[in-house]
Amino acid sequence: MRQSPPSSHGNTIGTWSALLMDALAASGVRDVIVSPGSRSTPFVLAAARQDGLRVRSTIDERSAAFQAVGMAKVTERPVVLLCTSGTAPAHYLPAVIEASLSFVPLIVLTADRPLSLQECGAPQTVDQVKLFGDHMMWFADLGEPCLDPGPLRALGRMAAQAVWRCQYPTPGPVHLNARARKPLEPGPATTEEERAAAEHVLRVRSAPIARAPIPEVRASSSTCDELGRMIRAAERGVILCGPAPLSQRRARSVVFEFAERTGFPLLAEATSQLRFAHDRGDVVAFDAFDSVLHAAWAQRSFRPDLIVQLGAAPTSGAWGRWSEQQEGPRVVIAPHGWQDPHSNATHLVSAPIAPTLEAIAARIDGPIPRSDWQAQVARWESEAWASADSLIDANHLDEAGCARALLQALPDGALLGVGNSLPIRMLDTWCRGQMADVAVWSQRGANGIDGVVSGMAGAARAWKQPAALLIGDVSFVHDLGGLAAARDLTTPLVLLVVNNDGGRIFEQLPIARVDGIEDCFKLWTTPPRVDLAHAAASFGLRHRRVEDVVGLRSALSAAVSNAGCSVIEAVVPPSEAFTRNKALWNRLEELGP
Protein backbone atom coordinates (compact mmCIF):
# COMPACT_ATOMS: atom_id res chain seq x y z
CA MET A 1 0.00 0.00 0.00
CA ARG A 2 3.00 2.32 0.39
CA GLN A 3 4.10 4.63 -2.40
CA SER A 4 7.82 5.23 -2.72
CA PRO A 5 8.85 8.86 -2.29
CA PRO A 6 9.66 10.65 -5.54
CA SER A 7 13.16 11.33 -4.20
CA SER A 8 15.22 10.11 -1.30
CA HIS A 9 16.19 13.74 -0.61
CA GLY A 10 13.07 15.72 0.35
CA ASN A 11 12.46 18.76 2.50
CA THR A 12 11.13 18.34 6.02
CA ILE A 13 7.46 19.17 5.42
CA GLY A 14 7.25 16.98 2.31
CA THR A 15 8.79 13.99 4.09
CA TRP A 16 6.72 14.51 7.23
CA SER A 17 3.37 14.76 5.41
CA ALA A 18 4.17 11.83 3.09
CA LEU A 19 5.01 9.59 6.05
CA LEU A 20 1.74 10.57 7.75
CA MET A 21 -0.34 9.64 4.70
CA ASP A 22 1.67 6.41 4.22
CA ALA A 23 0.83 5.39 7.77
CA LEU A 24 -2.87 6.24 7.49
CA ALA A 25 -3.19 4.22 4.27
CA ALA A 26 -1.24 1.29 5.71
CA SER A 27 -3.56 1.32 8.75
CA GLY A 28 -6.70 0.94 6.66
CA VAL A 29 -7.80 4.41 5.57
CA ARG A 30 -9.02 4.59 1.98
CA ASP A 31 -10.89 7.89 1.67
CA VAL A 32 -9.82 11.49 2.34
CA ILE A 33 -12.13 14.47 1.94
CA VAL A 34 -10.36 17.82 1.84
CA SER A 35 -11.46 21.44 1.87
CA PRO A 36 -9.06 23.84 0.14
CA GLY A 37 -6.63 25.96 2.15
CA SER A 38 -3.03 27.05 2.23
CA ARG A 39 -1.76 25.64 5.54
CA SER A 40 -3.00 22.15 4.62
CA THR A 41 -1.11 22.16 1.30
CA PRO A 42 1.62 19.62 2.19
CA PHE A 43 -0.85 17.14 3.61
CA VAL A 44 -3.27 17.41 0.68
CA LEU A 45 -0.46 16.88 -1.81
CA ALA A 46 0.88 13.91 0.15
CA ALA A 47 -2.61 12.35 0.20
CA ALA A 48 -3.02 12.90 -3.55
CA ARG A 49 0.33 11.18 -4.19
CA GLN A 50 -0.44 8.18 -1.97
CA ASP A 51 -1.85 5.58 -4.36
CA GLY A 52 -3.79 3.86 -1.58
CA LEU A 53 -5.99 6.88 -0.92
CA ARG A 54 -8.98 8.30 -2.78
CA VAL A 55 -9.02 12.08 -2.35
CA ARG A 56 -12.05 14.30 -2.93
CA SER A 57 -12.34 18.07 -2.54
CA THR A 58 -15.41 19.82 -1.10
CA ILE A 59 -15.27 23.58 -0.59
CA ASP A 60 -17.68 23.84 2.34
CA GLU A 61 -16.17 22.25 5.45
CA ARG A 62 -19.57 21.55 7.01
CA SER A 63 -20.73 19.74 3.88
CA ALA A 64 -17.40 17.90 3.60
CA ALA A 65 -17.70 16.67 7.17
CA PHE A 66 -21.22 15.30 6.78
CA GLN A 67 -20.22 13.71 3.48
CA ALA A 68 -17.41 11.91 5.31
CA VAL A 69 -19.77 10.75 8.06
CA GLY A 70 -22.24 9.45 5.47
CA MET A 71 -19.48 7.58 3.68
CA ALA A 72 -18.10 6.06 6.88
CA LYS A 73 -21.56 4.87 7.92
CA VAL A 74 -21.67 2.76 4.76
CA THR A 75 -18.05 1.58 4.49
CA GLU A 76 -17.54 1.12 8.27
CA ARG A 77 -13.98 2.35 7.65
CA PRO A 78 -12.43 5.54 9.04
CA VAL A 79 -12.63 8.48 6.64
CA VAL A 80 -10.11 11.32 6.95
CA LEU A 81 -11.29 14.94 6.96
CA LEU A 82 -8.56 17.42 6.14
CA CYS A 83 -8.74 21.21 6.33
CA THR A 84 -6.62 24.30 6.80
CA SER A 85 -6.06 26.29 9.99
CA GLY A 86 -8.22 28.98 11.60
CA THR A 87 -12.01 28.78 11.66
CA ALA A 88 -12.12 26.05 8.98
CA PRO A 89 -12.18 23.11 11.43
CA ALA A 90 -14.91 24.78 13.51
CA HIS A 91 -17.34 24.03 10.68
CA TYR A 92 -16.75 20.31 11.28
CA LEU A 93 -18.40 20.42 14.72
CA PRO A 94 -22.01 19.42 13.81
CA ALA A 95 -20.78 16.39 11.88
CA VAL A 96 -18.28 15.53 14.60
CA ILE A 97 -21.17 15.49 17.09
CA GLU A 98 -23.20 13.21 14.80
CA ALA A 99 -20.23 10.85 14.40
CA SER A 100 -19.67 10.80 18.15
CA LEU A 101 -23.30 10.04 19.03
CA SER A 102 -23.74 7.44 16.30
CA PHE A 103 -20.35 5.75 16.83
CA VAL A 104 -18.97 6.46 13.35
CA PRO A 105 -15.17 6.19 12.80
CA LEU A 106 -13.81 9.53 11.61
CA ILE A 107 -10.33 11.08 11.60
CA VAL A 108 -10.24 14.87 11.64
CA LEU A 109 -6.83 16.11 10.48
CA THR A 110 -6.47 19.85 11.00
CA ALA A 111 -3.49 21.75 9.62
CA ASP A 112 -2.22 24.28 12.14
CA ARG A 113 0.30 27.09 12.38
CA PRO A 114 3.57 26.61 14.26
CA LEU A 115 3.79 27.40 17.97
CA SER A 116 5.79 30.54 17.22
CA LEU A 117 2.67 32.11 15.65
CA GLN A 118 0.27 31.29 18.50
CA GLU A 119 -1.10 34.01 20.80
CA CYS A 120 0.61 36.88 18.96
CA GLY A 121 -2.01 38.22 16.56
CA ALA A 122 -0.88 36.13 13.57
CA PRO A 123 -3.67 35.88 10.96
CA GLN A 124 -5.81 32.77 10.62
CA THR A 125 -4.43 31.41 13.88
CA VAL A 126 -6.69 30.05 16.64
CA ASP A 127 -6.16 27.58 19.44
CA GLN A 128 -6.93 24.22 17.79
CA VAL A 129 -5.75 22.02 20.64
CA LYS A 130 -8.71 19.86 21.71
CA LEU A 131 -10.93 22.15 19.66
CA PHE A 132 -13.79 19.62 19.69
CA GLY A 133 -13.63 18.87 23.39
CA ASP A 134 -15.28 15.70 24.67
CA HIS A 135 -16.92 14.97 21.34
CA MET A 136 -13.62 13.39 20.29
CA MET A 137 -12.67 9.88 21.36
CA TRP A 138 -8.96 10.83 21.22
CA PHE A 139 -6.75 13.80 20.40
CA ALA A 140 -3.08 14.13 19.46
CA ASP A 141 -1.03 17.16 18.55
CA LEU A 142 1.57 15.86 16.12
CA GLY A 143 3.98 18.65 17.00
CA GLU A 144 6.18 20.42 14.49
CA PRO A 145 7.79 18.41 11.67
CA CYS A 146 11.14 16.90 12.57
CA LEU A 147 13.37 14.43 10.71
CA ASP A 148 14.97 12.79 13.74
CA PRO A 149 14.38 9.00 13.79
CA GLY A 150 12.35 9.05 17.04
CA PRO A 151 9.77 11.67 15.97
CA LEU A 152 9.47 10.07 12.52
CA ARG A 153 8.64 6.68 14.04
CA ALA A 154 6.26 8.34 16.49
CA LEU A 155 4.41 10.05 13.64
CA GLY A 156 3.63 6.71 11.98
CA ARG A 157 2.66 5.24 15.33
CA MET A 158 0.25 8.12 16.09
CA ALA A 159 -1.39 7.73 12.68
CA ALA A 160 -1.92 4.03 13.41
CA GLN A 161 -3.22 4.94 16.86
CA ALA A 162 -5.73 7.35 15.35
CA VAL A 163 -7.14 4.61 13.10
CA TRP A 164 -7.29 2.22 16.06
CA ARG A 165 -8.78 4.71 18.52
CA CYS A 166 -11.58 5.78 16.18
CA GLN A 167 -12.73 2.14 16.19
CA TYR A 168 -11.88 0.89 19.68
CA PRO A 169 -12.96 0.72 22.45
CA THR A 170 -15.80 3.01 21.31
CA PRO A 171 -16.05 3.96 17.63
CA GLY A 172 -16.21 7.67 16.90
CA PRO A 173 -14.21 10.70 15.77
CA VAL A 174 -10.57 11.39 16.66
CA HIS A 175 -8.56 14.55 16.07
CA LEU A 176 -5.00 14.93 14.78
CA ASN A 177 -3.60 18.46 14.82
CA ALA A 178 -0.69 18.85 12.38
CA ARG A 179 1.50 21.94 12.51
CA ALA A 180 3.35 23.26 9.47
CA ARG A 181 5.62 26.25 8.88
CA LYS A 182 6.47 27.87 5.55
CA PRO A 183 7.53 26.94 2.96
CA LEU A 184 4.47 24.66 2.79
CA GLU A 185 5.22 23.10 -0.58
CA PRO A 186 7.11 19.78 -0.57
CA GLY A 187 10.36 19.94 -2.48
CA PRO A 188 13.99 18.81 -2.55
CA ALA A 189 16.17 18.94 0.54
CA THR A 190 17.67 22.37 1.04
CA THR A 191 19.40 22.07 4.40
CA GLU A 192 22.22 19.89 5.66
CA GLU A 193 19.82 18.34 8.19
CA GLU A 194 17.38 17.31 5.44
CA ARG A 195 20.13 15.84 3.27
CA ALA A 196 21.67 14.00 6.21
CA ALA A 197 18.32 12.52 7.20
CA ALA A 198 17.74 10.77 3.85
CA GLU A 199 18.89 7.33 4.98
CA HIS A 200 16.81 7.02 8.13
CA VAL A 201 13.82 8.67 6.36
CA LEU A 202 13.85 5.87 3.79
CA ARG A 203 14.27 3.31 6.55
CA VAL A 204 11.29 4.62 8.53
CA ARG A 205 9.06 4.92 5.46
CA SER A 206 9.82 1.33 4.41
CA ALA A 207 9.26 -0.14 7.90
CA PRO A 208 5.88 -1.79 8.51
CA ILE A 209 3.27 0.07 10.53
CA ALA A 210 2.11 -1.73 13.68
CA ARG A 211 -1.02 -3.80 13.11
CA ALA A 212 -3.70 -3.32 15.75
CA PRO A 213 -6.65 -5.69 15.18
CA ILE A 214 -9.89 -4.64 16.85
CA PRO A 215 -10.60 -7.10 19.70
CA GLU A 216 -13.76 -9.17 19.57
CA VAL A 217 -16.21 -8.62 22.42
CA ARG A 218 -18.58 -11.31 23.63
CA ALA A 219 -21.25 -11.40 26.31
CA SER A 220 -20.22 -13.60 29.22
CA SER A 221 -21.56 -17.13 29.53
CA SER A 222 -23.20 -16.32 32.86
CA THR A 223 -25.00 -13.33 31.33
CA CYS A 224 -26.34 -15.43 28.47
CA ASP A 225 -27.45 -18.11 30.95
CA GLU A 226 -29.40 -15.54 32.97
CA LEU A 227 -31.02 -13.97 29.92
CA GLY A 228 -31.94 -17.38 28.56
CA ARG A 229 -33.79 -18.16 31.80
CA MET A 230 -35.59 -14.80 31.74
CA ILE A 231 -36.73 -15.26 28.15
CA ARG A 232 -37.87 -18.80 28.80
CA ALA A 233 -39.98 -17.64 31.74
CA ALA A 234 -41.55 -14.67 29.93
CA GLU A 235 -45.12 -15.02 28.69
CA ARG A 236 -45.49 -11.63 27.00
CA GLY A 237 -42.04 -10.67 25.74
CA VAL A 238 -41.22 -8.26 22.90
CA ILE A 239 -38.11 -7.40 20.88
CA LEU A 240 -37.61 -3.66 20.54
CA CYS A 241 -35.44 -2.16 17.78
CA GLY A 242 -34.64 1.55 17.44
CA PRO A 243 -32.28 3.36 15.04
CA ALA A 244 -29.34 1.17 14.04
CA PRO A 245 -26.27 1.34 11.80
CA LEU A 246 -26.36 -0.25 8.37
CA SER A 247 -24.29 -3.14 9.73
CA GLN A 248 -27.38 -4.38 11.58
CA ARG A 249 -28.84 -5.34 8.21
CA ARG A 250 -26.37 -8.24 8.22
CA ALA A 251 -27.92 -9.47 11.48
CA ARG A 252 -31.46 -9.70 10.08
CA SER A 253 -31.58 -13.47 9.79
CA VAL A 254 -30.28 -13.89 13.35
CA VAL A 255 -32.84 -11.46 14.77
CA PHE A 256 -35.70 -13.02 12.79
CA GLU A 257 -34.73 -16.52 13.91
CA PHE A 258 -34.54 -15.32 17.51
CA ALA A 259 -38.00 -13.75 17.20
CA GLU A 260 -39.40 -16.98 15.75
CA ARG A 261 -37.85 -19.15 18.46
CA THR A 262 -39.04 -16.96 21.33
CA GLY A 263 -42.36 -15.99 19.79
CA PHE A 264 -41.68 -12.42 20.90
CA PRO A 265 -43.30 -9.79 18.64
CA LEU A 266 -40.77 -7.64 16.78
CA LEU A 267 -41.17 -3.87 17.21
CA ALA A 268 -38.85 -2.41 14.55
CA GLU A 269 -38.55 1.26 13.69
CA ALA A 270 -37.99 2.17 10.05
CA THR A 271 -34.32 3.00 10.74
CA SER A 272 -33.59 -0.28 12.57
CA GLN A 273 -32.58 -2.21 9.38
CA LEU A 274 -35.05 -4.86 10.60
CA ARG A 275 -38.35 -3.55 9.25
CA PHE A 276 -38.05 -3.48 5.48
CA ALA A 277 -37.78 -7.08 4.29
CA HIS A 278 -40.12 -8.96 1.98
CA ASP A 279 -39.89 -12.12 4.07
CA ARG A 280 -39.50 -12.18 7.83
CA GLY A 281 -40.61 -15.78 8.14
CA ASP A 282 -43.00 -16.48 11.01
CA VAL A 283 -42.04 -13.36 12.95
CA VAL A 284 -44.93 -11.60 14.68
CA ALA A 285 -44.27 -8.09 13.39
CA PHE A 286 -45.60 -5.05 15.23
CA ASP A 287 -44.44 -2.32 12.85
CA ALA A 288 -47.38 -0.11 13.85
CA PHE A 289 -46.44 0.07 17.53
CA ASP A 290 -45.90 3.84 17.46
CA SER A 291 -49.33 4.50 15.92
CA VAL A 292 -51.11 2.06 18.21
CA LEU A 293 -49.50 3.45 21.35
CA HIS A 294 -51.00 6.86 20.62
CA ALA A 295 -54.31 5.34 21.78
CA ALA A 296 -55.11 5.64 25.48
CA TRP A 297 -56.42 2.06 25.58
CA ALA A 298 -53.13 0.78 24.14
CA GLN A 299 -51.12 2.62 26.78
CA ARG A 300 -53.15 0.62 29.33
CA SER A 301 -53.43 -2.71 27.50
CA PHE A 302 -49.92 -3.15 26.12
CA ARG A 303 -48.24 -4.98 29.01
CA PRO A 304 -45.16 -7.01 28.03
CA ASP A 305 -43.49 -8.81 30.92
CA LEU A 306 -40.03 -8.64 29.26
CA ILE A 307 -38.55 -6.22 26.74
CA VAL A 308 -35.40 -7.16 24.83
CA GLN A 309 -34.06 -3.95 23.32
CA LEU A 310 -31.54 -4.26 20.50
CA GLY A 311 -29.28 -1.22 20.18
CA ALA A 312 -30.62 2.30 20.64
CA ALA A 313 -34.03 3.01 22.13
CA PRO A 314 -36.80 3.98 19.69
CA THR A 315 -37.29 7.64 18.96
CA SER A 316 -41.06 7.11 19.01
CA GLY A 317 -42.72 9.70 21.23
CA ALA A 318 -45.62 7.36 21.97
CA TRP A 319 -43.22 4.64 23.07
CA GLY A 320 -41.37 7.13 25.23
CA ARG A 321 -44.55 8.19 27.03
CA TRP A 322 -45.52 4.57 27.58
CA SER A 323 -42.03 3.53 28.70
CA GLU A 324 -41.78 6.19 31.40
CA GLN A 325 -44.61 4.48 33.28
CA GLN A 326 -43.18 0.94 33.09
CA GLU A 327 -41.22 -0.93 35.74
CA GLY A 328 -40.92 -4.42 34.26
CA PRO A 329 -37.63 -5.98 33.18
CA ARG A 330 -35.98 -4.50 30.10
CA VAL A 331 -32.78 -6.01 28.72
CA VAL A 332 -30.66 -3.76 26.50
CA ILE A 333 -28.17 -5.46 24.16
CA ALA A 334 -26.01 -2.85 22.47
CA PRO A 335 -22.37 -2.92 21.36
CA HIS A 336 -21.75 0.72 22.28
CA GLY A 337 -23.09 3.34 24.66
CA TRP A 338 -25.54 3.29 27.57
CA GLN A 339 -28.78 3.01 25.59
CA ASP A 340 -31.32 3.78 28.32
CA PRO A 341 -32.78 7.30 27.95
CA HIS A 342 -35.65 6.57 30.35
CA SER A 343 -33.34 5.18 33.05
CA ASN A 344 -35.45 2.08 33.61
CA ALA A 345 -33.43 -0.73 32.01
CA THR A 346 -32.74 -3.65 34.33
CA HIS A 347 -29.92 -5.28 32.33
CA LEU A 348 -27.34 -3.72 30.00
CA VAL A 349 -25.24 -6.05 27.85
CA SER A 350 -22.38 -4.29 26.04
CA ALA A 351 -21.79 -6.77 23.24
CA PRO A 352 -22.52 -7.26 19.51
CA ILE A 353 -26.16 -8.09 18.91
CA ALA A 354 -26.02 -11.06 16.52
CA PRO A 355 -23.58 -13.32 18.45
CA THR A 356 -25.29 -12.42 21.73
CA LEU A 357 -28.71 -13.46 20.41
CA GLU A 358 -27.23 -16.67 19.02
CA ALA A 359 -25.68 -17.47 22.39
CA ILE A 360 -28.95 -16.81 24.22
CA ALA A 361 -30.99 -18.81 21.69
CA ALA A 362 -28.68 -21.79 22.23
CA ARG A 363 -29.81 -21.81 25.86
CA ILE A 364 -33.50 -22.00 24.96
CA ASP A 365 -34.67 -25.58 24.51
CA GLY A 366 -37.02 -25.56 21.57
CA PRO A 367 -39.49 -22.85 20.60
CA ILE A 368 -41.48 -21.11 23.29
CA PRO A 369 -45.19 -21.97 22.93
CA ARG A 370 -47.31 -19.24 21.42
CA SER A 371 -50.02 -17.64 23.54
CA ASP A 372 -52.88 -15.18 23.33
CA TRP A 373 -50.25 -12.43 23.61
CA GLN A 374 -48.95 -13.02 20.08
CA ALA A 375 -52.48 -13.19 18.69
CA GLN A 376 -53.42 -9.96 20.43
CA VAL A 377 -50.40 -8.09 19.08
CA ALA A 378 -50.96 -9.50 15.58
CA ARG A 379 -54.55 -8.23 15.70
CA TRP A 380 -53.42 -4.73 16.70
CA GLU A 381 -50.92 -4.77 13.85
CA SER A 382 -53.49 -5.87 11.29
CA GLU A 383 -56.10 -3.34 12.41
CA ALA A 384 -53.59 -0.49 12.48
CA TRP A 385 -52.43 -1.05 8.91
CA ALA A 386 -55.99 -1.56 7.69
CA SER A 387 -56.83 1.81 9.22
CA ALA A 388 -53.76 3.42 7.66
CA ASP A 389 -54.55 1.97 4.22
CA SER A 390 -58.13 3.21 4.41
CA LEU A 391 -56.96 6.78 5.02
CA ILE A 392 -54.56 6.90 2.07
CA ASP A 393 -56.09 8.62 -0.94
CA ALA A 394 -54.44 7.08 -3.99
CA ASN A 395 -55.28 10.17 -6.06
CA HIS A 396 -54.17 12.82 -3.55
CA LEU A 397 -50.52 13.74 -2.99
CA ASP A 398 -49.43 14.21 0.62
CA GLU A 399 -46.51 13.29 2.90
CA ALA A 400 -47.81 9.77 3.56
CA GLY A 401 -48.18 9.09 -0.15
CA CYS A 402 -44.70 10.47 -0.83
CA ALA A 403 -43.15 8.07 1.68
CA ARG A 404 -45.00 5.06 0.25
CA ALA A 405 -44.35 5.97 -3.38
CA LEU A 406 -40.62 6.40 -2.80
CA LEU A 407 -40.31 3.14 -0.90
CA GLN A 408 -42.19 1.22 -3.59
CA ALA A 409 -40.11 2.77 -6.40
CA LEU A 410 -36.79 1.51 -5.03
CA PRO A 411 -35.32 -1.82 -6.18
CA ASP A 412 -34.35 -4.45 -3.65
CA GLY A 413 -31.03 -3.68 -2.02
CA ALA A 414 -31.30 0.06 -2.57
CA LEU A 415 -30.33 2.57 0.11
CA LEU A 416 -33.17 4.67 1.46
CA GLY A 417 -32.11 7.82 3.30
CA VAL A 418 -34.57 9.59 5.53
CA GLY A 419 -34.41 13.10 6.93
CA ASN A 420 -35.22 13.97 10.50
CA SER A 421 -38.29 15.72 11.91
CA LEU A 422 -41.36 14.90 9.80
CA PRO A 423 -40.02 12.55 7.03
CA ILE A 424 -38.80 9.88 9.43
CA ARG A 425 -42.10 9.96 11.30
CA MET A 426 -44.09 9.60 8.08
CA LEU A 427 -42.00 6.58 7.10
CA ASP A 428 -42.64 4.98 10.50
CA THR A 429 -46.35 5.75 10.52
CA TRP A 430 -47.35 4.90 6.96
CA CYS A 431 -44.89 2.27 5.65
CA ARG A 432 -45.05 -1.33 6.82
CA GLY A 433 -42.18 -3.74 6.50
CA GLN A 434 -43.09 -5.91 3.52
CA MET A 435 -43.45 -2.90 1.21
CA ALA A 436 -39.76 -3.08 0.26
CA ASP A 437 -36.41 -4.70 0.97
CA VAL A 438 -34.03 -1.79 1.46
CA ALA A 439 -31.33 -0.57 3.81
CA VAL A 440 -32.10 2.66 5.66
CA TRP A 441 -29.58 5.47 6.15
CA SER A 442 -30.24 8.19 8.71
CA GLN A 443 -28.53 10.69 10.97
CA ARG A 444 -30.15 9.69 14.24
CA GLY A 445 -27.14 10.36 16.43
CA ALA A 446 -27.99 13.98 17.15
CA ASN A 447 -31.30 13.92 15.22
CA GLY A 448 -30.44 17.22 13.54
CA ILE A 449 -31.60 18.49 10.16
CA ASP A 450 -28.17 19.83 9.22
CA GLY A 451 -25.99 18.18 6.61
CA VAL A 452 -28.54 15.58 5.51
CA VAL A 453 -28.01 16.08 1.76
CA SER A 454 -24.23 16.02 2.18
CA GLY A 455 -24.37 12.92 4.36
CA MET A 456 -26.60 11.13 1.88
CA ALA A 457 -24.28 12.06 -1.00
CA GLY A 458 -21.37 10.45 0.85
CA ALA A 459 -23.44 7.39 1.67
CA ALA A 460 -24.65 7.00 -1.92
CA ARG A 461 -21.09 7.28 -3.23
CA ALA A 462 -20.02 4.41 -0.99
CA TRP A 463 -23.19 2.31 -1.52
CA LYS A 464 -22.67 2.10 -5.31
CA GLN A 465 -26.29 1.05 -5.91
CA PRO A 466 -29.47 3.09 -6.39
CA ALA A 467 -30.20 5.37 -3.44
CA ALA A 468 -32.84 7.89 -2.47
CA LEU A 469 -33.44 10.46 0.25
CA LEU A 470 -36.81 11.51 1.67
CA ILE A 471 -36.31 15.03 3.00
CA GLY A 472 -38.33 18.10 3.93
CA ASP A 473 -37.96 21.46 2.23
CA VAL A 474 -36.39 23.15 5.28
CA SER A 475 -33.73 20.46 5.68
CA PHE A 476 -33.02 20.55 1.95
CA VAL A 477 -32.51 24.32 1.86
CA HIS A 478 -30.45 24.13 5.06
CA ASP A 479 -27.90 22.02 3.16
CA LEU A 480 -27.95 23.32 -0.40
CA GLY A 481 -24.16 23.06 -0.40
CA GLY A 482 -24.61 19.30 -0.23
CA LEU A 483 -25.73 19.36 -3.87
CA ALA A 484 -22.11 19.99 -4.82
CA ALA A 485 -21.20 16.68 -3.20
CA ALA A 486 -23.96 14.90 -5.14
CA ARG A 487 -23.51 16.32 -8.61
CA ASP A 488 -20.81 13.94 -9.86
CA LEU A 489 -22.34 10.68 -8.66
CA THR A 490 -22.46 7.94 -11.27
CA THR A 491 -25.14 5.81 -9.59
CA PRO A 492 -28.77 6.95 -9.21
CA LEU A 493 -29.53 9.20 -6.24
CA VAL A 494 -33.07 10.54 -5.89
CA LEU A 495 -33.62 13.52 -3.60
CA LEU A 496 -37.38 13.58 -2.93
CA VAL A 497 -38.06 16.98 -1.37
CA VAL A 498 -41.47 17.23 0.28
CA ASN A 499 -42.45 20.88 -0.15
CA ASN A 500 -45.07 21.59 2.50
CA ASP A 501 -44.07 25.23 2.97
CA GLY A 502 -41.99 24.81 6.07
CA GLY A 503 -41.32 22.70 9.14
CA ARG A 504 -44.75 21.14 9.64
CA ILE A 505 -43.51 18.90 12.44
CA PHE A 506 -44.32 21.83 14.77
CA GLU A 507 -48.02 21.42 14.00
CA GLN A 508 -47.79 18.13 15.87
CA LEU A 509 -46.04 19.63 18.91
CA PRO A 510 -47.61 21.43 21.91
CA ILE A 511 -46.48 24.86 20.64
CA ALA A 512 -49.17 24.66 17.93
CA ARG A 513 -51.90 24.71 20.59
CA VAL A 514 -50.72 27.79 22.46
CA ASP A 515 -53.36 30.55 22.42
CA GLY A 516 -52.64 33.25 19.86
CA ILE A 517 -49.71 31.39 18.29
CA GLU A 518 -51.08 31.86 14.78
CA ASP A 519 -49.61 35.34 14.43
CA CYS A 520 -46.03 34.17 14.91
CA PHE A 521 -46.16 30.45 14.03
CA LYS A 522 -43.92 31.03 11.01
CA LEU A 523 -41.06 31.58 13.45
CA TRP A 524 -41.23 27.80 13.93
CA THR A 525 -42.34 26.53 10.52
CA THR A 526 -39.84 28.84 8.71
CA PRO A 527 -41.15 28.48 5.13
CA PRO A 528 -37.99 28.48 2.92
CA ARG A 529 -39.49 30.25 -0.12
CA VAL A 530 -36.63 29.06 -2.35
CA ASP A 531 -37.01 28.14 -6.02
CA LEU A 532 -35.74 24.56 -5.91
CA ALA A 533 -35.56 24.34 -9.71
CA HIS A 534 -33.03 27.17 -9.77
CA ALA A 535 -31.16 25.67 -6.81
CA ALA A 536 -30.83 22.32 -8.59
CA ALA A 537 -29.84 23.99 -11.87
CA SER A 538 -27.09 25.92 -10.07
CA PHE A 539 -25.37 22.61 -9.45
CA GLY A 540 -26.23 21.06 -12.81
CA LEU A 541 -28.80 18.64 -11.39
CA ARG A 542 -32.05 17.43 -12.89
CA HIS A 543 -35.20 18.82 -11.26
CA ARG A 544 -38.86 17.94 -11.61
CA ARG A 545 -41.75 19.50 -9.73
CA VAL A 546 -44.83 17.30 -9.19
CA GLU A 547 -48.20 18.05 -7.65
CA ASP A 548 -50.09 14.78 -8.09
CA VAL A 549 -49.58 11.07 -7.46
CA VAL A 550 -49.28 10.12 -11.14
CA GLY A 551 -46.59 12.72 -11.69
CA LEU A 552 -44.68 11.60 -8.61
CA ARG A 553 -44.64 7.95 -9.63
CA SER A 554 -43.52 8.82 -13.14
CA ALA A 555 -40.74 11.07 -11.85
CA LEU A 556 -39.54 8.44 -9.38
CA SER A 557 -39.49 5.72 -12.02
CA ALA A 558 -37.29 7.83 -14.28
CA ALA A 559 -34.99 9.09 -11.53
CA VAL A 560 -34.29 5.64 -10.06
CA SER A 561 -33.16 4.49 -13.52
CA ASN A 562 -30.98 7.50 -14.38
CA ALA A 563 -27.34 7.75 -13.36
CA GLY A 564 -26.49 10.73 -11.18
CA CYS A 565 -28.53 12.88 -8.86
CA SER A 566 -32.13 13.96 -9.50
CA VAL A 567 -34.18 16.38 -7.41
CA ILE A 568 -37.92 15.72 -7.28
CA GLU A 569 -39.98 18.42 -5.60
CA ALA A 570 -43.33 17.09 -4.38
CA VAL A 571 -45.70 19.94 -3.52
CA VAL A 572 -48.19 18.92 -0.83
CA PRO A 573 -50.80 20.78 1.26
CA PRO A 574 -49.06 22.47 4.22
CA SER A 575 -51.03 20.91 7.10
CA GLU A 576 -51.92 17.58 5.55
CA ALA A 577 -49.50 15.50 7.64
CA PHE A 578 -51.00 16.61 10.94
CA THR A 579 -54.56 16.16 9.67
CA ARG A 580 -53.94 12.66 8.33
CA ASN A 581 -51.92 11.49 11.34
CA LYS A 582 -54.62 12.80 13.68
CA ALA A 583 -57.26 10.94 11.69
CA LEU A 584 -55.28 7.71 12.05
CA TRP A 585 -54.80 8.13 15.79
CA ASN A 586 -58.50 8.89 16.25
CA ARG A 587 -59.49 5.81 14.29
CA LEU A 588 -57.15 3.60 16.32
CA GLU A 589 -58.56 5.08 19.54
CA GLU A 590 -62.03 4.01 18.43
CA LEU A 591 -60.93 0.40 17.89
CA GLY A 592 -60.35 -0.20 21.59
CA PRO A 593 -58.57 -3.23 23.04
C-alpha angles and dihedrals in degrees: 000000000000122000116214114241114257089239136013088225109064134152120259100259093046093050093043095050093043091053090050093053091044090056095046092051093046089051094056108274114139106164132057124181114195135188115208121260142134103242091053093054098108093048095047092050092047090051091049090052095048104094092205093064132077109211125199129180124219118175098209111068093205091053091044091053095051090045089056092048091050091050094048091050088061102037095037086216126116113265119204120228113199127188143154128261130278122039093345096094091047088072089063093067101094091050092043089055091050091049091048095050095043096042096241118162110239133160115206110199111189121188111222139187121255120270090253089069097049122109095003105096096266111160122258091011122131133155103273097171107122088347092164096047119198093351087083122080090209140000133200131177105211092206124219119322114272131172098210112122095243097054091042092055090044091054092058091044093052091050089053089046091053091054090047096045094050087060104033142087088351119006116234145101125323128190129224116186112201120192123207134179127200136306087060097179117094113239145141122315112276103174133062089242092056093047092046092050095058096099099050091040089060090045093052094045092051095047116100119257115239113266114227111185115200108250119241116242123208133181111249121260091241091053092051090048091054094046091047090056092048093051093046091053096046118103099182107031127157135193112226122200124185130174112330139178120261089257089073088070087074089058095056097105092049093050093046092049090049091051091049094048095048096036088224113151113245116234104192125174118216091255095050095089085231102085107062107066128119092221124034094162115223094339115141098231121202099183091151095060094117093053094044094049090059086075117090091222090055092052086058100037102043101089115157114180093209132026120196106196117197113205122320123013117257118269090220110131092207091053090048093054091048094045094054089066097049128098103173124114117290120183117201117201110187132146094217139026135008099285100193112105093165093050094228104106114126098196130030118191113189100202141102112287104227100051091041092054091046091052092049093046090054088062094054112087106219128324119319110247115256119245142186087279093072092045091050093051092045089053092051090050093050094047093047094054092043088055092047092049092050091056096051112098106209091203098046123078116223139137094279092052091047092055093048095044093051093047092049093047094058121093120234112281094026122138115245115198120196129196124224129254110032104000095060091048092050090051091051095045102043108027121074123199104258093056091089146352105232141133116244124223120195143153098234096145096090095003091226128153094222122108096006096134091046092047092049091049090055092046093049091050090055096040093059092197132086113302137180139189127212106205140160124242094249093052091046094052090043088064106033088138087068089073088073089060091050102045099085098046114131097199123067116277118177118197105197105193114195104211106201095148098260146336100333093174086088090066086068094050128083092255089073090065098052111119113259094007092130093083094060104021091115087072084074103032092045099192105217098213092198124145100238092192090061091043091054092044090053088066096038095252129145115252133190127178117208131184103177139049095251091053092048094052092047092049093048093049091054096042095050089055098046123086115239133024125322127186116212115188112202111195112208135171109279100237100030096107094058093044094050095043090049090051090053094049091048092050092049090049089056093054093067125192 
